[in-house]
Amino acid sequence: MPQNIKQRPSWDRVVRIKEQIHVAGTGRTRFYELSKDPDFPEEIILGKRARGRWLSELIAFIESRKHRSAWLREEGSDDA
């Protein structure tokens, strides 16, 4: 759910695709696969051909995936 700009951290900003891919630490193809996830941050239309996402939302998504993958690894270790 989008937040009001006044509720965002002072360091937060809208980042364009190159930086989004860099922050996610993936390649372009994997990034676009991730962006199809329903929980992925909503894209912001900045202009006719310009789009971005809030950095804080992108980081929160990445953190949630890290916690999820750690949980899945723990669950899988019981089976071994």
RODO-2510 file (C-alpha; in nm, 4 decimals, decimal comma):
residues 80
     n   res          X          Y          Z
     1     m     0,0000     0,0000     0,0000
     2     p     0,1517     0,3356    -0,1005
     3     q     0,2415     0,5756     0,1759
     4     n     0,2021     0,9498     0,1813
     5     i     0,5330     1,1195     0,0938
     6     k     0,5408     1,2805     0,4397
     7     q     0,5388     0,9353     0,6029
     8     r     0,8439     0,8123     0,4132
     9     p     1,1963     0,8069     0,5596
    10     s     1,4101     1,1091     0,4748
    11     w     1,6441     0,8915     0,2654
    12     d     1,3644     0,7457     0,0520
    13     r     1,3396     0,8359    -0,3145
    14     v     1,2053     0,7030    -0,6421
    15     v     1,4601     0,4897    -0,8260
    16     r     1,4640     0,4083    -1,1961
    17     i     1,5099     0,0614    -1,3482
    18     k     1,8921     0,0476    -1,3592
    19     e     1,9187     0,1254    -0,9909
    20     q     1,6299    -0,1087    -0,9052
    21     i     1,8171    -0,3958    -1,0702
    22     h     2,1369    -0,2970    -0,8894
    23     v     1,9608    -0,2824    -0,5512
    24     a     1,7924    -0,6192    -0,6132
    25     g     2,1284    -0,7728    -0,7011
    26     t     1,9876    -0,9645    -0,9958
    27     g     2,0109    -0,9607    -1,3707
    28     r     1,7538    -0,7828    -1,5838
    29     t     1,5612    -1,1009    -1,6726
    30     r     1,5373    -1,2208    -1,3103
    31     f     1,4329    -0,8718    -1,2031
    32     y     1,1437    -0,8710    -1,4488
    33     e     1,0411    -1,2175    -1,3273
    34     l     1,0384    -1,0859    -0,9689
    35     s     0,8359    -0,7816    -1,0735
    36     k     0,5477    -1,0142    -1,1687
    37     d     0,5120    -1,1158    -0,8021
    38     p     0,1868    -0,9668    -0,6635
    39     d     0,3784    -0,8379    -0,3582
    40     f     0,6359    -0,6533    -0,5709
    41     p     0,6292    -0,2739    -0,5227
    42     e     0,3947    -0,0842    -0,7492
    43     e     0,5490     0,1083    -1,0360
    44     i     0,5189     0,4860    -1,0312
    45     i     0,4619     0,6645    -1,3611
    46     l     0,6952     0,9634    -1,3707
    47     g     0,6378     1,0682    -1,7294
    48     k     0,5540     0,9423    -2,0754
    49     r     0,8444     0,6920    -2,0798
    50     a     0,9779     0,7249    -1,7254
    51     r     0,8881     0,4858    -1,4471
    52     g     1,0250     0,4158    -1,1011
    53     r     0,9621     0,2608    -0,7619
    54     w     1,0105     0,3815    -0,4065
    55     l     1,3477     0,2625    -0,2774
    56     s     1,2042     0,1793     0,0665
    57     e     0,9360    -0,0460    -0,0857
    58     l     1,1926    -0,2241    -0,3022
    59     i     1,4202    -0,2837    -0,0027
    60     a     1,1262    -0,4103     0,2063
    61     f     1,0338    -0,6562    -0,0711
    62     i     1,3915    -0,7834    -0,0947
    63     e     1,4116    -0,8226     0,2841
    64     s     1,0850    -1,0193     0,2875
    65     r     1,2237    -1,2533     0,0210
    66     k     1,5436    -1,3054     0,2240
    67     h     1,3400    -1,3986     0,5330
    68     r     1,1199    -1,6262     0,3230
    69     s     1,4170    -1,8065     0,1666
    70     a     1,5776    -1,8537     0,5103
    71     w     1,2507    -2,0003     0,6377
    72     l     1,2300    -2,2346     0,3370
    73     r     1,5905    -2,3494     0,3950
    74     e     1,5087    -2,4229     0,7607
    75     e     1,1965    -2,6151     0,6626
    76     g     1,3921    -2,8154     0,4065
    77     s     1,6664    -2,9044     0,6549
    78     d     1,4181    -3,1098     0,8610
    79     d     1,3673    -3,3436     0,5655
    80     a     1,7368    -3,4216     0,5221
***
